[in-house]
Amino acid sequence: MITPKIIVVIPTYNEVENIGIIINELNLLELNLGFIIVDDSSPDGTADKAIEISRLLDGTFFRVIRRERKSGIAKAYIQGFTEAINSGADIIIQMDADLSHPPEKIKDLVIELNEFDVVIASRYIPDGGTDKEYGIFRLLLSKYSNFFIRVFLGIKVFDITSGYKGYKSAVLKQIDFKKIISTGFIFQSEMIFECNKKNFKIKEIPYVFHSRNFGNSKLTIKIIIEAIYKLFLISLKK
């Protein structure tokens, strides 16, 4: 099987209702995408569903990594990125499985990666935003968190916590994953911090975040507290 130039890495946990929908929508883009699903042993059978889908997509590059336990989004992405790099991808896209990231935006990410090293789908630049179901409290929490992290780390990226972005594979090859200290969603900010430190060209493009159709949000108070602590440790790496 020939490895496609573009591989989409999707971490999952209890996304059995969404995984088939997102893979189908991505395939409709006709970009010859490859897929790496990194599942943290979802009790709802997400990994089994992904394997079933992979068998139906004969000729499509498709890997399902079934992790033994749930150990944080950072480790899931790092394992997915490493597999994509080792598989020979030129471009690596990261996105959620919960349908919050519009699949068609991948085309814009890929186009911008012709000129930039990292392209971020951003909610907080002109023409970006969130849908009405997002909720005012969650919106304010997200906006102020992004503002605080951006100022604290000294990085001019407005949606530094975005989980929807594209990297040139050459960029990820230069990131020492062993030195990544975050485990939760602050991983997104740490990755941009590392890319910025290495002077990679970073671009933000607008998109509208859609609230999940099925399942529950993974954000908890524990995750937020961990993020604040890890953010301080990240700042020490300047």
C-alpha atoms as one frame of an Amber mdcrd trajectory, in Angstrom:
protein
   0.000   0.000   0.000   1.339   3.421  -0.988   1.437   5.867   1.895  -0.516
   9.059   1.073   1.165  12.437   1.388  -1.452  13.576   3.897  -2.256  11.593
   7.029  -4.975  12.631   9.471  -4.311  11.722  13.103  -7.465  11.395  15.199
  -7.314  10.519  18.921 -10.470   8.869  20.252 -12.128   7.947  23.504 -15.768
   6.846  23.437 -16.434   8.170  19.929 -18.177   5.120  18.452 -21.114   7.271
  17.298 -18.866   9.782  15.550 -15.938   7.875  14.062 -17.812   6.510  11.035
 -19.306   9.902  10.244 -16.003  11.801  10.387 -14.130   9.209   8.270 -16.892
   9.266   5.654 -16.876  13.075   5.455 -13.081  13.134   5.148 -13.163  10.581
   2.344 -15.640  12.727   0.441 -12.943  15.416   0.160 -11.126  13.217  -2.395
  -7.683  14.221  -1.108  -6.380  10.651  -0.915  -6.093  10.993   2.843  -4.607
   8.369   5.126  -5.856   7.821   8.657  -4.317   7.010  12.014  -6.837   6.466
  14.791  -5.339   6.428  18.282  -7.849   4.972  20.707  -7.382   4.946  24.488
  -9.183   1.613  24.990 -12.649   3.143  24.685 -15.163   0.962  26.540 -17.815
   1.798  23.924 -15.950  -0.104  21.184 -14.583   2.844  19.194 -11.424   0.944
  18.191 -13.441  -2.051  16.970 -15.630   0.275  14.926 -12.546   1.954  13.419
 -11.078  -1.434  12.474 -14.389  -2.363  10.846 -14.291   0.867   8.821 -10.682
   0.253   7.786 -11.645  -3.117   6.303 -14.309  -1.449   4.186 -11.849   1.122
   2.831  -9.698  -1.251   0.830  -6.641   0.519  -0.581  -6.804   3.387   1.930
  -3.897   3.868   4.342  -5.541   3.186   7.693  -3.940   2.413  11.053  -5.789
   1.824  14.311  -3.614   2.097  17.401  -5.308   0.593  20.429  -3.646   1.919
  23.576  -3.837  -0.146  26.740  -5.237   2.637  28.880  -6.355   6.267  28.858
  -3.198   8.277  29.555  -3.781  11.753  28.145  -4.273  13.442  24.804  -0.586
  14.375  24.528   0.666  10.787  24.529  -2.048   9.770  22.087  -1.058  12.510
  19.630   2.646  11.827  20.027   2.106   8.159  19.229  -0.029   9.101  16.236
   2.471  11.686  14.978   5.337   9.216  15.329   3.434   6.575  13.352   2.607
   9.126  10.633   6.239  10.246  10.371   7.474   6.660  10.215   4.874   5.932
   7.532   6.352   8.616   5.275   3.691  11.327   5.371   4.593  14.789   4.043
   1.712  16.542   5.819   0.131  15.566   9.132  -3.286  16.891  10.116  -4.606
  16.636  13.670  -8.290  16.905  14.454 -10.953  15.697  16.884 -13.375  12.873
  16.178 -16.384  14.647  17.682 -17.379  16.560  14.499 -16.444  19.912  16.052
 -13.830  20.463  13.333 -15.359  20.879   9.852 -13.585  18.353   7.578 -13.686
  20.604   4.504 -11.278  23.019   6.233  -8.493  20.508   5.663  -8.269  21.728
   2.071  -7.376  25.229   3.300  -4.865  23.844   5.805  -3.119  21.908   3.038
  -3.026  24.894   0.683  -1.474  27.156   3.330   1.122  24.490   4.166   2.666
  25.163   0.770   3.972  28.400   2.256   3.894  27.889   6.023   5.259  25.208
   8.344   2.336  25.021  10.752  -1.242  26.079   9.994  -3.802  26.471  12.776
  -7.563  26.457  12.283  -8.517  29.355  14.550 -11.748  30.354  16.257 -10.449
  33.725  17.400  -9.429  35.616  14.282 -11.778  37.459  11.879 -14.326  35.093
  10.257 -13.637  32.448  12.904 -16.008  31.606  15.733 -18.171  29.046  17.506
 -21.745  27.891  16.963 -24.663  28.960  19.149 -24.640  25.716  21.132 -21.134
  26.409  22.431 -22.464  28.387  25.402 -21.411  31.810  26.684 -19.565  30.488
  29.788 -17.525  28.020  27.762 -16.809  30.687  25.139 -15.554  33.197  27.708
 -13.459  30.525  29.436 -11.873  29.562  26.120 -11.229  33.134  24.971  -9.700
  34.278  28.253  -7.648  31.083  28.538  -6.233  31.670  25.077  -5.470  35.294
  25.877  -3.713  34.359  29.126  -1.665  31.556  27.553  -0.720  33.717  24.576
   0.537  36.538  26.808   2.167  34.213  29.336   4.160  32.355  26.681   4.734
  35.411  24.506   3.364  33.863  21.312   1.281  35.799  18.784  -1.236  33.034
  18.109  -4.852  33.852  18.928  -6.164  30.282  19.177  -3.171  28.656  20.822
  -5.335  25.876  22.308  -6.768  24.833  18.941  -6.774  21.096  18.364  -7.305
  21.482  14.617  -4.082  22.122  12.750  -1.684  20.894  10.098   2.065  20.353
  10.234   4.680  19.679   7.650   6.167  16.349   8.631   9.611  17.956   8.621
   8.456  20.184  11.489   7.378  17.326  13.731  10.639  15.503  13.025  12.451
  18.372  14.756  10.295  18.300  17.893  11.791  16.243  20.712   8.654  14.495
  21.959  10.556  13.149  24.962  10.744  16.715  26.292   6.996  17.362  26.029
   5.734  17.739  29.599   2.000  18.265  29.123  -0.562  15.490  29.163  -3.930
  17.234  28.691  -5.247  19.895  26.328  -2.366  22.281  27.163  -0.377  19.988
  24.837  -1.752  22.053  21.951  -0.130  25.177  23.378   3.142  23.421  24.168
   3.443  22.207  20.580   2.996  25.754  19.256   5.473  26.961  21.882   8.057
  24.457  20.581   7.388  25.366  16.949   7.643  29.078  17.702  10.902  28.533
  19.603  12.368  26.886  16.506  11.210  29.828  14.338   8.869  27.806  12.161
   6.431  29.851  10.091   2.994  29.662  11.708  -0.272  30.763  10.094  -3.827
  30.948  11.478  -6.847  30.522   9.251 -10.459  30.998  10.430 -12.995  28.266
  11.074 -16.241  27.907  13.014 -16.212  25.385  15.850 -19.268  23.116  15.993
 -20.419  21.660  19.301 -20.302  17.867  19.400 -23.330  15.953  18.110 -22.839
  12.829  20.234 -20.951  11.920  23.400 -19.697  14.125  26.214 -16.995  16.762
  26.502 -13.706  15.534  28.005 -12.933  18.870  29.753 -12.926  18.686  33.557
 -11.753  20.864  36.464  -8.890  18.422  37.020  -7.724  18.932  33.424  -7.876
  22.722  33.809  -5.804  22.650  37.036  -3.248  20.361  35.382  -3.068  22.759
  32.440  -2.268  25.755  34.657   0.511  23.872  36.432   2.006  22.518  33.201
   1.780  25.968  31.594   4.107  27.303  34.272   6.574  24.475  33.591   6.403
  25.125  29.838   7.256  28.787  30.398  10.484  27.707  32.093  11.666  26.237
  28.790  11.990  29.674  27.200
